[in-house]
Amino acid sequence: MLGTNMTGGNHEGAEPTRRDLAQAVALVDEAHALSYALVRVLASSPRDELSREDVDALCQLAYEVLNKLTKAHESFQAVDKSSDI
């Protein structure tokens, strides 16, 4: 009996929650890796050696981190809302 547990309860709503949670965890993992790379580059680069292109690339990386964290936050909110149902 697909979608039921041993006591007969239905778990059809659990699958989207697991999928949302897995997606959020993956986004947080990616954001963590990107932010680590950003910190390493900034920490190891003398300020006078960063070109305009370097600064633009680092800003793009920071923007990607922000987007991934925003998507992860939205996924966590979706999981939270679905657990209230």
C-alpha positions as CSV (number, residue, x, y, z in Angstrom):
1,M,0.0,0.0,0.0
2,L,1.9,3.0,-1.3
3,G,1.6,6.2,0.7
4,T,0.4,4.5,4.0
5,N,2.4,3.7,7.1
6,M,2.0,0.5,9.2
7,T,-0.8,2.0,11.2
8,G,-2.8,2.9,8.1
9,G,-1.9,6.6,8.2
10,N,-1.4,8.4,4.9
11,H,2.0,9.9,4.1
12,E,1.3,11.4,0.7
13,G,2.2,14.9,1.9
14,A,5.6,13.7,3.2
15,E,7.2,13.3,-0.2
16,P,7.0,17.0,-1.2
17,T,8.3,17.9,2.3
18,R,11.3,15.6,1.9
19,R,12.0,16.9,-1.6
20,D,11.8,20.5,-0.4
21,L,14.1,19.8,2.5
22,A,16.6,18.0,0.3
23,Q,16.6,20.9,-2.1
24,A,17.1,23.4,0.7
25,V,20.0,21.4,2.1
26,A,21.7,21.2,-1.3
27,L,21.3,25.0,-1.7
28,V,22.8,25.6,1.7
29,D,25.7,23.3,0.9
30,E,26.4,25.2,-2.4
31,A,26.1,28.6,-0.6
32,H,28.5,27.4,2.1
33,A,31.1,26.3,-0.5
34,L,30.7,29.6,-2.5
35,S,31.0,31.7,0.6
36,Y,34.1,29.8,1.7
37,A,35.7,30.4,-1.7
38,L,34.8,34.1,-1.4
39,V,36.3,34.4,2.0
40,R,39.5,32.6,1.0
41,V,40.0,34.8,-2.0
42,L,39.3,38.0,-0.1
43,A,41.5,36.9,2.8
44,S,44.5,36.0,0.7
45,S,44.4,38.9,-1.8
46,P,46.1,42.2,-1.0
47,R,43.6,45.0,-1.6
48,D,45.8,46.8,-4.1
49,E,46.1,43.6,-6.2
50,L,42.3,43.2,-6.9
51,S,41.4,44.5,-10.3
52,R,38.0,45.9,-11.2
53,E,37.3,42.6,-12.9
54,D,38.3,40.7,-9.8
55,V,36.0,42.8,-7.7
56,D,33.1,42.3,-10.2
57,A,33.7,38.5,-10.1
58,L,33.7,38.5,-6.3
59,C,30.5,40.6,-6.3
60,Q,28.9,38.1,-8.7
61,L,29.9,35.2,-6.4
62,A,28.4,37.0,-3.4
63,Y,25.2,37.5,-5.4
64,E,25.0,33.8,-6.2
65,V,25.5,33.0,-2.5
66,L,22.6,35.4,-1.6
67,N,20.4,33.8,-4.3
68,K,21.1,30.3,-3.1
69,L,20.4,31.2,0.5
70,T,17.2,33.0,-0.4
71,K,16.0,29.9,-2.3
72,A,17.0,27.7,0.7
73,H,15.1,30.0,3.0
74,E,12.0,29.7,0.8
75,S,12.3,25.9,0.8
76,F,12.6,25.8,4.6
77,Q,9.5,28.0,4.8
78,A,7.6,25.7,2.5
79,V,8.6,22.7,4.7
80,D,7.5,24.7,7.8
81,K,4.2,25.6,6.3
82,S,3.5,22.0,5.1
83,S,4.3,20.7,8.6
84,D,1.5,23.0,10.0
85,I,-1.1,21.2,7.8
